[in-house]
Amino acid sequence: MLALFVVLMGILLGYISGGRLKGLLHTEIRLLWLPVIAYIMDAGGAQLAKMIPAFIPYSWILITMQYILLFIFIIINLFRFEFCLFGGGTLMNFLVISFNGFRMPVAQNLYLDTQGQMAGYIDALAKDEIYRYTLMTPHTVFPFLGDIIYVPVFGGFASIGDMFLAVGLAVILIRGMRADCTKKLAFE
């Protein structure tokens, strides 16, 4: 939900700053389809985990493929500041996920911020029943990189890496929308 909000805000700010969506087709950003595929894989993995819970222990394969696509995209486009932000956030999230059984640790104290509305969710996290997420424990590696920020607007949680990703993605969209339309298409 946070990613969708960031995309919408980036597009809105892109329009406000004089950009147009067609600018994304002419931007100097290369391989723009890679993060789109990674996002589809993420959403598909979540749905697959709901339909076939036995998939969850093997989800690390899909998650690794997603991050490979994202890292290729970042490396190819690393010449711009916003990709350093996007890449830093991606790296932070990948580190904490990969060192914690390919699940993002969620701080248990965030439950208090929701006024108890997430009791069932916290229980499911403790049982590792939620795709890509787990409850933070004393054994969590890099706990400061886990989901430690409560986002009340969405009723969800975010990590420091998510914040870097969000700012980087918004700037990518804004600059991309303002691209010169005389350049060749980004998807070529």
C-alpha positions in Angstrom: 0.0 0.0 0.0 2.9 2.4 0.8 4.4 1.7 -2.6 1.2 2.5 -4.4 0.9 5.7 -2.3 4.4 6.7 -3.2 3.8 6.1 -6.9 0.6 8.2 -6.9 2.4 11.0 -4.9 5.4 10.9 -7.3 3.0 11.1 -10.3 1.1 14.0 -8.7 4.3 15.9 -7.9 5.5 15.1 -11.4 2.4 16.8 -12.8 2.7 19.7 -10.4 6.3 20.3 -11.5 5.3 20.4 -15.2 5.9 16.8 -16.1 3.7 14.3 -18.0 3.4 10.6 -17.8 4.6 10.2 -21.4 7.9 11.6 -20.2 8.5 8.2 -18.5 8.5 6.7 -22.0 11.3 9.0 -23.0 13.4 9.1 -19.8 17.1 8.2 -19.7 16.2 5.5 -17.1 17.0 2.2 -18.6 15.2 -1.2 -18.1 12.2 0.5 -16.5 10.3 -2.7 -16.8 12.5 -4.6 -14.3 11.0 -3.0 -11.1 7.5 -3.5 -12.6 8.2 -7.2 -13.0 9.7 -7.4 -9.5 6.5 -5.7 -8.1 4.3 -8.2 -10.0 6.4 -11.0 -8.6 5.9 -9.7 -5.1 2.2 -9.3 -5.4 2.0 -12.7 -7.1 4.0 -14.4 -4.3 1.7 -13.0 -1.7 -1.3 -14.3 -3.5 0.4 -17.7 -4.1 1.2 -17.9 -0.4 -2.5 -17.3 0.4 -3.7 -20.0 -2.0 -1.0 -22.5 -1.3 0.5 -22.0 2.3 3.0 -24.8 1.6 4.7 -22.3 -0.8 5.8 -20.0 2.1 9.0 -22.0 3.0 10.1 -21.8 -0.6 9.3 -18.1 -1.1 13.0 -17.2 -0.7 13.5 -18.3 -4.3 10.9 -15.8 -5.6 12.1 -13.1 -3.2 15.7 -13.6 -4.4 14.7 -13.3 -8.0 12.8 -10.1 -7.3 15.9 -8.5 -5.6 18.1 -9.7 -8.5 15.9 -7.8 -10.9 15.9 -4.7 -8.7 19.7 -4.7 -8.3 20.2 -5.1 -12.0 17.9 -2.1 -12.5 19.7 -0.1 -9.9 23.2 -0.9 -11.2 22.3 -0.1 -14.8 20.9 3.3 -13.7 23.2 4.2 -10.8 24.4 7.3 -12.5 21.7 9.4 -10.8 21.3 10.4 -7.1 17.7 9.0 -6.8 19.0 5.6 -7.7 21.5 5.8 -4.9 18.6 6.4 -2.5 16.5 3.7 -4.2 19.5 1.3 -4.2 20.3 2.0 -0.6 16.8 1.3 0.6 16.7 -1.9 -1.5 20.0 -3.1 -0.1 18.9 -2.3 3.5 15.7 -4.3 3.0 17.5 -7.2 1.3 20.1 -7.4 4.0 17.5 -7.6 6.9 15.3 -10.0 4.9 18.1 -12.4 3.8 19.6 -12.6 7.3 16.2 -13.4 8.9 15.0 -16.3 6.9 13.9 -14.2 3.9 11.2 -12.5 6.1 11.0 -8.9 7.1 11.1 -8.7 10.9 8.3 -6.5 12.4 8.8 -4.9 15.8 6.3 -6.2 18.3 5.9 -2.8 20.0 4.2 -1.5 16.8 1.2 -3.5 18.0 0.8 -0.8 20.8 0.7 1.9 18.2 -2.3 0.3 16.5 -4.3 0.4 19.8 -4.6 -3.4 19.7 -6.2 -3.5 16.2 -3.5 -5.8 14.9 -3.7 -8.5 17.6 -4.5 -11.3 15.0 -1.7 -10.0 12.7 0.9 -10.1 15.5 -0.1 -13.7 16.4 0.2 -14.7 12.8 3.6 -13.1 12.5 4.7 -15.0 15.6 3.7 -18.2 13.9 5.4 -17.2 10.6 2.1 -17.4 8.8 2.4 -14.1 6.9 4.2 -14.2 3.6 7.6 -12.3 3.8 7.1 -11.2 7.4 8.0 -12.4 10.8 7.9 -11.1 14.4 11.1 -9.5 15.7 12.8 -11.5 18.4 16.0 -11.1 20.4 17.6 -13.3 17.7 16.7 -11.0 14.9 19.8 -9.9 12.8 19.8 -6.1 12.0 16.6 -5.3 13.9 17.1 -1.6 13.3 16.5 -2.3 9.5 13.3 -4.2 10.1 9.8 -2.8 10.1 10.1 -0.4 13.1 8.0 2.5 11.8 4.2 2.6 12.2 2.5 4.2 9.3 -1.0 5.2 10.6 -2.3 6.4 7.3 -2.2 2.9 5.9 -2.4 1.0 9.2 0.9 -0.8 8.3 4.6 -0.8 9.1 7.7 0.4 7.3 11.4 0.1 7.6 14.2 2.7 7.2 14.9 1.0 3.9 11.3 1.6 2.8 11.7 5.3 3.5 14.9 5.5 1.3 13.0 3.5 -1.4 10.0 5.8 -1.2 12.0 9.0 -1.6 14.1 7.5 -4.4 11.0 6.2 -6.2 9.2 9.5 -5.9 12.2 11.4 -7.3 12.7 8.8 -10.1 9.0 9.3 -11.2 9.2 13.1 -11.0 12.4 13.4 -13.0 11.2 10.7 -15.4 8.0 12.6 -16.0 9.9 15.7 -16.8 12.1 13.9 -19.3 12.6 15.5 -22.7 10.3 13.8 -25.2 12.8 14.0 -28.0 14.8 11.1 -26.5 14.3 7.5 -27.6 11.8 5.4 -25.6 13.0 4.0 -22.3 11.7 0.5 -23.1 13.8 0.2 -26.3 
